């Protein structure tokens, strides 16, 4: 069994949307036949096109690219962590590693 790729996740999300490929392509500002041509040619959108499709689909770019489900708070955490120095990020990681697993926190 092969691993799901980011393109597979994106196409699954497109398929799950009730709008047509044409409607989604147009809404993303990519031209009316973009998704159909992407399917027919087996090509992948670039990051800008992927961002536009994610916005129209109302899904996280992080989920599409990595497969990790993340809420807005998680995305904000990543964005804030990315602005920190390497040393500060190491400290944040150390702090998170010292914390008990989520299941134990929820029981407290």
Beta strands, then each sheet from edge to edge (+ up, - down):
end
